Amino acid sequence: MRRVDYMLGGEDFKAMTAAQFMQTDVYFFSVDSRGDKIATAITMGGFGSVPIVGEGRVLLGIISEFDLLRTIMAGKELDKITAEEIMTKEIVSIREETRSEEIIDLLQRRHLIRVPVVNNEGHLVGVVARRDILQGYLKSKEAPPPWWF
């Protein structure tokens, strides 16, 4: 679910924030999850990465298709390796109040498809993908409903 799904149009796109774009129903895994389960979720879910969290959904890492492929190329079996062993620990994340242009800049500069959203305590609260930003932009350009609506 994203708040932009419920926008009525006429929003100022530059003032929109990650809280409006982000998906709140996010697949995530724990550090002891097996690589094959993560690979299945990524391929079946149609997304390129999943956050790895600890207690209280604290963001600890991320596993992308690249991480899984690198593991396979290293000769390791995905069903015998944990998320903690293969996750990327240098996490790029944003806050709910991060504005649209800053998110776009980050996605482009770092060549990312999606970025996790965390609160002040580092707990995962959502994910923003490039597609979410584009949808928000399109919704913001729709004509607002008449005042009597």
C-alpha positions in Angstrom: 0.0 0.0 0.0 1.2 3.5 -0.9 -0.4 6.8 0.1 -0.1 8.0 -3.5 -2.6 5.3 -4.4 -5.2 7.5 -2.6 -4.1 10.9 -3.8 -6.7 13.0 -5.6 -4.3 15.0 -7.7 -3.0 18.5 -7.7 -0.2 17.8 -5.2 3.1 19.7 -5.3 5.4 16.9 -6.5 8.6 18.6 -5.1 7.0 18.8 -1.7 6.1 15.1 -1.6 8.1 12.8 0.7 9.1 9.2 1.0 6.1 8.6 3.4 3.8 9.3 0.5 5.6 7.1 -2.1 6.7 4.2 0.0 5.3 0.7 -0.1 4.5 -0.3 3.5 3.8 -4.0 2.8 7.4 -5.0 2.4 8.9 -8.5 2.1 11.8 -8.7 4.5 13.9 -11.5 6.0 16.0 -12.1 9.2 19.7 -12.7 9.2 19.2 -16.5 9.7 17.0 -16.9 6.6 18.4 -19.2 3.9 19.5 -17.9 0.6 17.2 -20.2 -1.4 14.1 -18.8 0.4 15.3 -15.2 -0.3 15.9 -16.1 -4.0 12.4 -17.6 -4.3 10.8 -14.5 -2.8 12.8 -12.2 -5.1 12.0 -14.1 -8.2 8.3 -14.9 -7.4 7.7 -11.3 -6.0 9.2 -9.6 -9.0 11.5 -7.3 -7.1 15.3 -7.2 -7.2 16.2 -7.0 -3.5 14.9 -7.6 0.0 15.8 -5.9 3.3 17.4 -8.0 6.1 16.2 -7.0 9.6 17.0 -7.8 13.2 14.8 -7.6 16.3 12.1 -4.9 16.0 12.6 -4.7 12.2 15.9 -2.8 12.6 17.5 -2.7 9.2 20.8 -4.6 9.1 21.4 -5.2 5.4 20.0 -5.9 2.0 20.2 -8.8 -0.4 19.9 -8.1 -4.1 19.9 -10.4 -7.1 23.6 -9.4 -7.5 24.4 -10.7 -4.0 22.7 -14.0 -4.8 24.4 -14.3 -8.2 27.8 -13.5 -6.6 27.2 -16.3 -4.1 26.3 -18.8 -6.8 29.4 -17.8 -8.8 31.5 -18.3 -5.7 30.4 -22.0 -5.8 28.1 -21.8 -2.7 24.7 -23.4 -2.5 21.9 -20.9 -1.6 20.2 -23.5 0.6 23.3 -23.8 2.8 24.0 -20.1 3.3 22.3 -17.5 5.5 21.3 -13.9 4.8 23.9 -12.7 7.2 26.7 -14.3 5.2 25.8 -12.7 1.9 23.9 -9.5 2.7 25.3 -6.1 1.8 25.9 -4.3 5.1 26.6 -0.8 3.8 23.0 0.1 3.5 21.7 3.1 1.7 18.4 4.2 3.3 16.2 7.2 3.6 13.8 8.7 6.1 10.0 9.2 5.7 10.5 12.9 5.4 13.0 12.7 2.5 11.7 14.8 -0.4 11.0 13.5 -3.9 14.0 15.3 -5.6 16.4 14.0 -3.0 15.1 10.4 -3.5 15.4 10.7 -7.3 19.0 12.1 -7.0 20.0 9.2 -4.7 18.4 6.5 -6.9 20.2 7.9 -10.0 23.5 8.7 -8.4 23.8 5.2 -6.7 22.1 3.4 -9.6 19.4 1.9 -7.3 16.0 0.6 -8.2 14.6 0.8 -4.7 15.7 2.1 -1.3 14.5 1.1 2.2 12.8 3.7 4.4 13.7 3.7 8.1 12.4 5.7 11.1 14.6 7.6 13.5 15.4 4.3 15.4 16.5 2.5 12.2 13.4 0.4 12.0 12.3 -0.6 8.5 9.0 1.2 7.7 8.8 0.8 3.9 10.6 0.8 0.6 10.5 3.4 -2.2 11.1 2.2 -5.8 11.6 4.2 -8.9 8.2 3.1 -10.1 6.6 4.5 -6.9 8.1 7.9 -7.6 6.9 7.9 -11.2 3.4 6.9 -10.0 3.5 9.7 -7.5 4.5 12.2 -10.1 1.7 11.1 -12.4 -0.9 11.3 -9.6 0.4 14.8 -8.6 -0.3 16.0 -12.2 -3.9 14.8 -12.3 -6.5 17.6 -12.0 -7.8 17.8 -8.4 -11.5 17.0 -8.0 -14.0 19.9 -7.9 -14.3 21.6 -4.6 -17.7 20.1 -3.9 -16.3 16.6 -4.2 
